[in-house]
Amino acid sequence: MKSSCTQENLQHDTPTKKYRPNVAAVILSSAYPKECRFFIAQRSDIKDAWQFPQGGIDEGESPRDALFRELREEIGTDEIEIISECPEWIQYDFPKNMSKKKYKGFAGQIQKYFLVRLKNDTTINLQTQEPEFNKYKFVSKKKLLEYVTPFKKEAYKQVLKYFKKEGYL
């Protein structure tokens, strides 16, 4: 489901559901555009859950600032070049079995996606202050959706479709 929102009304997207404002980084290897390989990482707290780096937008923080902060916190670097930003906010619901306590009553997340390229010679370090991931890899677009956790697949398809339509993928 697509939503076009401002940061002020993100948490009130529907009358019955609250969505957590979030950013997500679709990271391409430094070989882009010669080679189009996507960074995905396996969560350390959920078995076999692979995803793009992502995280909440703090009060008063812009989506771009949140992007750089989340990358430093999750993969140990913000050495990226922003290629594009999806203009739409894309939302998804958490599965029913996910802890509502952990997500403070949010039904899901509404995300601003950025397509980024790692700068040459960038080092990924998953051993950050609070590690969220325990493995990472670069995969083809075809393989990407085979790894991604099921409840995020539709959102990922939407954002990849947008970046492809715009000529980036």
C-alpha positions as CSV (number, residue, x, y, z in Angstrom):
1,M,0.0,0.0,0.0
2,K,1.4,3.4,-0.9
3,S,1.0,6.5,1.1
4,S,2.1,10.0,0.4
5,C,2.7,11.6,3.7
6,T,4.5,14.4,5.5
7,Q,6.5,13.5,8.6
8,E,3.9,15.3,10.8
9,N,1.1,12.9,10.0
10,L,3.0,9.6,9.6
11,Q,1.9,8.1,12.8
12,H,-1.7,8.8,12.1
13,D,-1.9,7.2,8.7
14,T,-5.2,5.5,9.3
15,P,-7.9,6.0,11.9
16,T,-7.3,2.6,13.5
17,K,-3.6,1.9,12.9
18,K,-0.4,3.7,13.9
19,Y,2.7,3.4,11.7
20,R,6.3,4.0,12.9
21,P,8.2,6.5,10.7
22,N,11.2,4.8,9.3
23,V,14.0,5.0,6.7
24,A,15.4,2.2,4.7
25,A,18.6,2.0,2.6
26,V,18.6,0.0,-0.7
27,I,22.4,-0.3,-0.8
28,L,24.2,-1.1,-4.0
29,S,27.8,-2.3,-4.0
30,S,30.6,0.1,-5.0
31,A,30.8,-1.7,-8.4
32,Y,27.4,0.0,-9.4
33,P,26.6,0.9,-12.2
34,K,28.8,-1.7,-13.9
35,E,27.4,-4.4,-11.6
36,C,24.0,-4.2,-9.8
37,R,24.3,-6.2,-6.5
38,F,22.2,-5.4,-3.4
39,F,23.4,-5.4,0.2
40,I,21.2,-7.5,2.6
41,A,21.9,-8.4,6.1
42,Q,20.6,-11.2,8.4
43,R,19.0,-9.9,11.7
44,S,20.7,-11.2,14.8
45,D,17.4,-11.3,16.8
46,I,15.2,-13.1,14.2
47,K,16.3,-16.4,12.7
48,D,16.7,-16.3,8.9
49,A,15.3,-12.7,8.6
50,W,17.2,-10.8,5.9
51,Q,16.5,-7.2,5.1
52,F,17.9,-3.8,4.0
53,P,19.3,-1.6,6.8
54,Q,16.5,0.5,8.2
55,G,15.4,2.3,11.4
56,G,13.2,4.8,13.0
57,I,13.2,8.5,12.4
58,D,13.8,10.3,15.7
59,E,11.7,13.3,16.7
60,G,12.8,16.4,14.8
61,E,15.2,14.4,12.5
62,S,15.0,14.5,8.7
63,P,14.7,11.3,6.8
64,R,18.2,11.9,5.3
65,D,19.7,12.5,8.7
66,A,18.1,9.3,10.0
67,L,19.5,7.4,7.0
68,F,23.1,8.4,7.8
69,R,22.6,7.7,11.5
70,E,21.0,4.3,11.0
71,L,23.7,3.2,8.6
72,R,26.4,4.2,11.2
73,E,24.5,2.3,13.9
74,E,23.7,-0.8,11.8
75,I,26.6,-1.4,9.4
76,G,29.3,0.8,10.9
77,T,29.6,3.3,8.1
78,D,27.7,6.1,6.3
79,E,30.2,6.2,3.4
80,I,27.5,6.2,0.7
81,E,26.4,8.2,-2.2
82,I,22.7,8.9,-2.5
83,I,21.5,7.9,-6.0
84,S,17.8,8.5,-5.5
85,E,15.0,8.9,-3.0
86,C,11.6,7.2,-3.5
87,P,9.0,10.1,-3.3
88,E,6.4,7.9,-1.8
89,W,6.3,6.6,1.7
90,I,5.7,2.8,1.6
91,Q,4.0,1.1,4.5
92,Y,3.8,-2.5,5.7
93,D,2.1,-4.2,8.7
94,F,4.0,-6.3,11.2
95,P,2.9,-10.0,11.3
96,K,0.4,-10.7,14.1
97,N,3.0,-12.8,16.0
98,M,5.5,-9.9,16.3
99,S,5.8,-8.4,19.8
100,K,3.6,-5.3,20.1
101,K,5.6,-4.4,23.2
102,K,8.8,-4.2,21.1
103,Y,7.1,-1.8,18.6
104,K,5.2,0.3,21.1
105,G,1.7,-0.3,19.7
106,F,2.6,0.4,16.1
107,A,0.8,-1.8,13.5
108,G,3.7,-1.5,11.1
109,Q,6.1,0.9,9.6
110,I,5.9,3.6,7.0
111,Q,9.2,4.0,5.2
112,K,11.1,6.5,3.1
113,Y,13.5,4.5,0.9
114,F,16.8,5.7,-0.4
115,L,18.8,4.1,-3.2
116,V,22.5,4.4,-2.3
117,R,25.9,3.2,-3.5
118,L,28.7,2.3,-1.2
119,K,31.7,4.5,-1.8
120,N,34.9,2.7,-3.0
121,D,36.9,0.9,-0.3
122,T,34.1,1.3,2.3
123,T,34.4,-1.2,5.1
124,I,31.2,-2.8,6.5
125,N,31.4,-3.4,10.3
126,L,28.4,-5.3,11.8
127,Q,30.0,-5.3,15.2
128,T,28.5,-1.9,16.2
129,Q,27.6,-0.7,19.6
130,E,24.3,-2.6,19.5
131,P,24.6,-5.2,16.6
132,E,21.4,-5.7,14.7
133,F,22.9,-8.0,12.1
134,N,25.2,-11.0,12.2
135,K,25.8,-11.6,8.5
136,Y,25.6,-9.7,5.2
137,K,26.0,-10.4,1.5
138,F,25.6,-8.8,-1.8
139,V,23.0,-10.5,-4.1
140,S,21.5,-10.0,-7.5
141,K,18.0,-8.5,-7.9
142,K,16.7,-12.0,-8.7
143,K,18.1,-13.5,-5.5
144,L,17.2,-10.6,-3.3
145,L,13.5,-11.4,-2.9
146,E,14.4,-15.1,-2.1
147,Y,16.1,-13.9,1.0
148,V,13.8,-11.1,2.2
149,T,11.5,-11.8,5.1
150,P,8.0,-12.5,3.7
151,F,6.1,-9.6,5.3
152,K,8.5,-7.0,3.7
153,K,8.5,-8.5,0.2
154,E,5.6,-6.4,-1.2
155,A,7.2,-3.1,0.1
156,Y,10.6,-4.2,-1.4
157,K,8.9,-5.0,-4.8
158,Q,7.2,-1.6,-4.8
159,V,10.4,0.3,-4.2
160,L,12.5,-1.8,-6.6
161,K,9.9,-1.2,-9.2
162,Y,10.0,2.5,-8.7
163,F,13.9,2.7,-8.9
164,K,13.7,0.5,-12.1
165,K,11.1,2.7,-13.7
166,E,13.3,5.7,-13.0
167,G,16.2,4.0,-14.8
168,Y,18.5,3.2,-11.8
169,L,18.2,-0.6,-11.8
